[in-house]
Amino acid sequence: MHAVWLNKRWILTCSFWGLFCYAGAQQLTGIWSGKISRSSAEHHGVESIEMQINQSGRNLTGYTFAFKDTSRFVLFQMEGERNRKTKNCFIWEIGLPAYLLPENFNPCQKTFNLRYYKIGNTQYLSGTWSGFGQDTSCFPGEDLVVVLQKVKKPNYPLEDFVQQKFLDYIFKRVPRVDTTAFLQPADPVVPAPAPAVSPVSADSTPADRKLEIQELVNLADSVVHISLYDNAVVDGDTISIFVDKEPVLVKQRISNKALEFNLTLREPNKPTEIIMQAENLGSIPPNTALMIIETARKRYEVRLSSGFEKHAVVIITYNPD
């Protein structure tokens, strides 16, 4: 493994990031989290990416944070522009990155061509990216897919999000324990309340849970057939499926017999959001499923996992070109 550490300029920039945030923040200001394609359509795969965006007028500044796990991440500063009329934004990474990568891997400097969408109350930036650099993972000459959603409750405040994320990955931190509690006189032990569980939804809307994007699929065909099976032991899992927040399958048990529905994609590059909601967890948590996505020319297999704290989300985009 090798790493490039933050120089003084990086540290000062991160430390004073809060100076660039203001009370009347614009629509894109915040933390955006999602997935980025890391290979060509023939050998599909995705990794995680987060963006810290600050918008002032049409100008965007911030950071991009692409990662796989604590052994692999790349942190770039970024700049960009947003066109409010077209809802498009163009973002490019700048400067020298801070990174931690396996031997023989080099950081890939990326540009993003994104468009703003809103599905229900969920905000998305969806589009393509391309890269340049010495690493073959840049896929020069290819436009690959990236989709991000605005995070309602980031793990860290906007003003120190980058510093905390970076330190967590460098030191592989776990949440801190308040040791002062052990220095106080002992109090009677009171059982902790059971964690709150988001109730299942009314049939018309998804329950209020975290939306975790688990897969991106970019299709050249507009007519799509989707099948769902239990991904492991058939243990009584029950799910609901929502497409762009509208119910398609409601409280159906998944098994070795397919649950099926069809989609027709109409607007190129617009994300179609498929939510798999757990209605129960069966006898073996969590709730897992195999989703098969088929068109006239392609077939994809996607493995999903959801529970009462999060929804599994698949984003499908349509690009006839």
C-alpha positions as CSV (number, residue, x, y, z in Angstrom):
1,M,0.0,0.0,0.0
2,H,1.1,3.6,-0.5
3,A,-0.4,6.9,0.5
4,V,0.1,10.6,-0.3
5,W,-0.6,12.7,2.7
6,L,-2.3,16.1,2.9
7,N,0.2,19.0,2.6
8,K,-0.2,22.2,4.5
9,R,-2.3,23.7,1.8
10,W,-4.8,20.8,2.0
11,I,-4.9,21.0,5.8
12,L,-5.6,24.7,5.8
13,T,-8.2,24.4,3.0
14,C,-10.0,21.7,4.9
15,S,-9.7,23.5,8.2
16,F,-11.3,26.7,6.9
17,W,-13.9,25.0,4.7
18,G,-16.6,26.4,7.0
19,L,-15.7,29.9,5.9
20,F,-17.2,29.1,2.5
21,C,-20.5,27.9,3.8
22,Y,-23.3,30.4,4.5
23,A,-26.7,30.4,6.0
24,G,-28.6,30.9,2.8
25,A,-27.1,27.9,1.1
26,Q,-28.2,27.2,-2.4
27,Q,-29.9,24.1,-3.6
28,L,-26.9,21.9,-4.3
29,T,-24.9,22.9,-1.1
30,G,-24.5,19.8,1.0
31,I,-23.3,16.2,1.0
32,W,-24.1,14.0,-2.0
33,S,-23.5,10.2,-1.8
34,G,-23.8,7.5,-4.4
35,K,-22.1,5.2,-6.8
36,I,-19.8,5.5,-9.8
37,S,-19.2,2.9,-12.5
38,R,-15.7,1.6,-12.4
39,S,-15.7,-0.5,-15.5
40,S,-17.1,-0.7,-19.0
41,A,-20.6,-2.0,-19.8
42,E,-19.2,-5.4,-20.7
43,H,-17.6,-5.9,-17.3
44,H,-19.9,-3.9,-15.0
45,G,-19.0,-2.8,-11.5
46,V,-19.5,0.1,-9.2
47,E,-17.7,1.8,-6.3
48,S,-18.8,4.5,-3.8
49,I,-18.4,8.2,-4.2
50,E,-19.3,11.2,-2.1
51,M,-19.2,14.9,-3.0
52,Q,-19.1,17.9,-0.7
53,I,-20.6,20.7,-2.7
54,N,-20.9,24.4,-1.9
55,Q,-22.8,26.5,-4.4
56,S,-22.4,30.3,-4.8
57,G,-24.4,31.6,-7.7
58,R,-23.6,29.4,-10.7
59,N,-20.2,28.4,-9.2
60,L,-19.5,25.1,-7.4
61,T,-16.6,24.3,-5.1
62,G,-15.8,21.4,-2.8
63,Y,-14.4,17.9,-2.7
64,T,-14.9,14.5,-4.3
65,F,-14.2,11.4,-2.3
66,A,-14.2,8.1,-4.2
67,F,-13.6,4.9,-2.2
68,K,-14.0,1.2,-2.1
69,D,-13.1,0.5,1.6
70,T,-10.5,1.7,4.1
71,S,-7.8,0.4,1.9
72,R,-8.6,2.4,-1.2
73,F,-9.8,6.0,-1.6
74,V,-9.0,9.2,-3.6
75,L,-9.8,12.7,-2.3
76,F,-9.7,15.6,-4.9
77,Q,-10.6,19.2,-4.7
78,M,-13.2,20.1,-7.3
79,E,-14.7,23.1,-9.1
80,G,-17.8,23.3,-11.3
81,E,-20.6,25.4,-12.8
82,R,-24.3,25.0,-12.7
83,N,-26.9,26.1,-15.3
84,R,-30.1,26.7,-13.4
85,K,-32.2,26.8,-16.6
86,T,-31.1,23.4,-17.9
87,K,-30.4,21.9,-14.4
88,N,-27.1,20.7,-15.7
89,C,-23.8,21.0,-13.9
90,F,-20.3,20.3,-15.0
91,I,-17.7,19.4,-12.3
92,W,-14.0,18.8,-12.7
93,E,-11.4,17.6,-10.2
94,I,-8.4,19.9,-9.7
95,G,-5.0,19.9,-8.0
96,L,-3.1,17.0,-6.4
97,P,-5.1,14.3,-4.7
98,A,-4.7,12.8,-1.3
99,Y,-5.1,9.1,-1.7
100,L,-4.5,5.6,-0.3
101,L,-4.3,2.9,-3.0
102,P,-2.8,-0.6,-3.5
103,E,0.6,-0.9,-5.2
104,N,0.6,-0.2,-8.9
105,F,-2.6,1.9,-8.8
106,N,-2.7,5.6,-9.4
107,P,-5.4,8.2,-8.8
108,C,-7.8,8.9,-11.7
109,Q,-8.7,12.6,-12.2
110,K,-12.3,12.8,-13.2
111,T,-14.8,15.2,-14.8
112,F,-18.6,14.9,-14.3
113,N,-21.5,15.9,-16.5
114,L,-24.5,15.8,-14.3
115,R,-28.2,16.8,-14.2
116,Y,-30.4,17.6,-11.2
117,Y,-33.5,15.5,-10.7
118,K,-36.0,15.2,-7.9
119,I,-38.0,12.0,-7.2
120,G,-40.5,12.6,-4.5
121,N,-38.4,14.3,-1.8
122,T,-35.2,12.6,-2.9
123,Q,-32.7,14.8,-4.8
124,Y,-30.4,13.2,-7.4
125,L,-27.4,14.3,-9.5
126,S,-27.2,11.8,-12.4
127,G,-25.0,11.7,-15.4
128,T,-21.7,10.5,-16.7
129,W,-18.0,10.8,-15.9
130,S,-14.8,10.4,-17.7
131,G,-11.2,10.4,-16.5
132,F,-7.6,10.7,-17.3
133,G,-4.5,9.5,-15.6
134,Q,-2.0,6.6,-15.6
135,D,-4.4,4.1,-14.1
136,T,-6.4,2.0,-16.5
137,S,-9.4,2.4,-14.2
138,C,-9.8,5.8,-15.8
139,F,-11.2,4.3,-19.0
140,P,-10.1,7.2,-21.3
141,G,-12.6,7.9,-24.1
142,E,-15.5,6.3,-22.2
143,D,-18.5,8.0,-20.6
144,L,-19.5,6.0,-17.5
145,V,-22.4,6.4,-15.2
146,V,-22.5,8.2,-11.8
147,V,-25.5,8.8,-9.6
148,L,-25.6,10.7,-6.3
149,Q,-28.4,11.5,-3.8
150,K,-28.4,14.4,-1.4
151,V,-27.8,13.1,2.1
152,K,-30.5,14.3,4.6
153,K,-28.4,13.6,7.7
154,P,-24.6,13.4,6.9
155,N,-22.4,11.6,9.4
156,Y,-20.5,14.8,10.0
157,P,-21.3,18.5,9.7
158,L,-20.6,20.1,6.3
159,E,-17.8,22.3,7.6
160,D,-15.6,19.4,8.8
161,F,-17.0,16.5,6.7
162,V,-13.8,16.2,4.6
163,Q,-11.4,16.2,7.5
164,Q,-13.4,13.6,9.4
165,K,-13.9,11.3,6.5
166,F,-10.2,11.5,5.6
167,L,-9.0,10.8,9.2
168,D,-11.5,7.9,9.5
169,Y,-10.1,6.3,6.4
170,I,-6.4,6.9,7.3
171,F,-6.8,5.6,10.9
172,K,-9.7,3.2,10.2
173,R,-11.5,4.7,13.1
174,V,-14.5,3.3,14.8
175,P,-17.1,5.5,16.7
176,R,-15.6,7.0,19.9
177,V,-16.7,5.8,23.3
178,D,-17.2,8.4,26.0
179,T,-14.8,7.1,28.6
180,T,-15.8,9.8,31.1
181,A,-18.9,7.8,31.8
182,F,-16.7,5.1,33.5
183,L,-15.2,7.7,35.9
184,Q,-18.6,8.7,37.4
185,P,-20.2,7.0,40.4
186,A,-22.1,4.0,39.4
187,D,-25.8,4.5,38.8
188,P,-28.5,1.9,38.8
189,V,-28.6,0.0,35.5
190,V,-31.6,1.0,33.5
191,P,-32.4,-1.2,30.4
192,A,-31.9,0.8,27.2
193,P,-35.0,1.3,25.1
194,A,-35.4,-0.8,22.0
195,P,-34.1,1.0,18.9
196,A,-36.8,2.7,16.9
197,V,-38.0,0.7,13.9
198,S,-39.5,2.5,10.9
199,P,-43.0,1.1,10.4
200,V,-43.9,-0.5,7.2
201,S,-45.4,2.0,4.7
202,A,-48.9,2.7,3.7
203,D,-49.3,0.9,0.4
204,S,-48.8,4.1,-1.6
205,T,-45.5,5.3,-0.3
206,P,-42.1,3.9,1.0
207,A,-41.4,4.0,4.7
208,D,-39.1,6.7,5.9
209,R,-35.7,4.9,5.8
210,K,-32.3,5.5,4.5
211,L,-32.0,5.1,0.7
212,E,-28.8,3.1,0.0
213,I,-27.9,3.0,-3.7
214,Q,-26.5,-0.6,-4.2
215,E,-26.3,-0.8,-8.0
216,L,-26.3,1.4,-11.2
217,V,-27.5,-0.1,-14.4
218,N,-27.2,1.8,-17.7
219,L,-29.4,0.4,-20.5
220,A,-29.6,1.1,-24.3
221,D,-33.1,-0.3,-24.5
222,S,-36.2,1.4,-23.2
223,V,-38.3,-1.7,-22.5
224,V,-37.2,-3.6,-19.3
225,H,-38.4,-6.8,-17.7
226,I,-37.5,-7.3,-14.0
227,S,-37.7,-10.5,-11.9
228,L,-37.0,-10.9,-8.2
229,Y,-36.1,-14.1,-6.3
230,D,-35.0,-14.8,-2.8
231,N,-31.2,-14.7,-2.9
232,A,-30.4,-17.3,-0.3
233,V,-32.5,-19.7,1.8
234,V,-36.2,-19.1,1.2
235,D,-37.1,-17.9,4.7
236,G,-40.4,-16.0,4.4
237,D,-39.0,-12.5,3.4
238,T,-41.7,-10.1,2.4
239,I,-41.0,-7.0,0.3
240,S,-42.6,-4.1,-1.5
241,I,-41.2,-2.5,-4.7
242,F,-41.5,1.1,-5.5
243,V,-40.5,2.7,-8.9
244,D,-39.9,6.4,-8.5
245,K,-41.8,6.3,-5.2
246,E,-44.9,4.6,-6.8
247,P,-45.9,1.1,-5.6
248,V,-45.4,-1.7,-8.1
249,L,-45.4,-4.8,-5.8
250,V,-46.9,-4.5,-2.4
251,K,-46.1,-6.9,0.5
252,Q,-45.2,-9.8,-1.6
253,R,-43.3,-12.9,-0.4
254,I,-40.1,-13.6,-2.3
255,S,-39.2,-17.2,-3.0
256,N,-37.8,-19.3,-5.8
257,K,-40.8,-18.3,-7.9
258,A,-40.3,-15.0,-9.7
259,L,-42.0,-11.7,-8.8
260,E,-42.1,-9.8,-12.1
261,F,-42.9,-6.4,-13.5
262,N,-42.1,-4.3,-16.6
263,L,-40.7,-0.8,-17.1
264,T,-40.7,1.5,-20.0
265,L,-37.9,4.1,-19.9
266,R,-38.7,7.3,-21.8
267,E,-36.3,10.1,-20.9
268,P,-32.6,9.5,-21.7
269,N,-30.2,9.8,-18.8
270,K,-33.0,10.4,-16.3
271,P,-32.5,8.1,-13.2
272,T,-35.3,5.6,-12.6
273,E,-35.3,4.7,-8.9
274,I,-36.2,1.2,-7.8
275,I,-36.7,0.7,-4.1
276,M,-36.8,-2.7,-2.4
277,Q,-38.5,-2.2,1.0
278,A,-38.3,-4.9,3.7
279,E,-41.8,-5.6,5.1
280,N,-40.4,-8.3,7.4
281,L,-37.0,-9.9,7.6
282,G,-38.0,-13.6,7.4
283,S,-36.3,-16.0,9.7
284,I,-32.8,-15.1,8.6
285,P,-32.1,-11.3,8.6
286,P,-31.4,-9.2,6.6
287,N,-33.9,-9.3,3.7
288,T,-32.0,-10.4,0.5
289,A,-33.1,-10.7,-3.1
290,L,-31.7,-11.4,-6.5
291,M,-33.0,-8.9,-9.1
292,I,-32.6,-9.9,-12.8
293,I,-32.9,-7.0,-15.2
294,E,-33.4,-7.9,-18.8
295,T,-33.8,-6.1,-22.1
296,A,-33.7,-7.3,-25.7
297,R,-29.9,-7.2,-25.7
298,K,-28.7,-7.3,-22.1
299,R,-29.2,-9.2,-18.8
300,Y,-27.9,-8.1,-15.4
301,E,-28.0,-9.8,-12.1
302,V,-28.1,-7.6,-9.0
303,R,-28.0,-8.8,-5.4
304,L,-29.8,-6.6,-2.9
305,S,-30.0,-6.4,0.9
306,S,-32.4,-4.3,2.9
307,G,-33.7,-4.0,6.5
308,F,-35.8,-1.8,8.7
309,E,-33.0,0.8,8.8
310,K,-32.4,1.1,5.1
311,H,-34.0,0.5,1.6
312,A,-32.0,-1.2,-1.1
313,V,-32.0,1.1,-4.2
314,V,-31.2,0.3,-7.8
315,I,-30.8,3.2,-10.2
316,I,-31.5,2.5,-13.9
317,T,-30.6,5.0,-16.5
318,Y,-31.5,4.9,-20.2
319,N,-29.0,5.9,-22.9
320,P,-30.1,4.9,-26.4
321,D,-26.7,6.0,-27.8
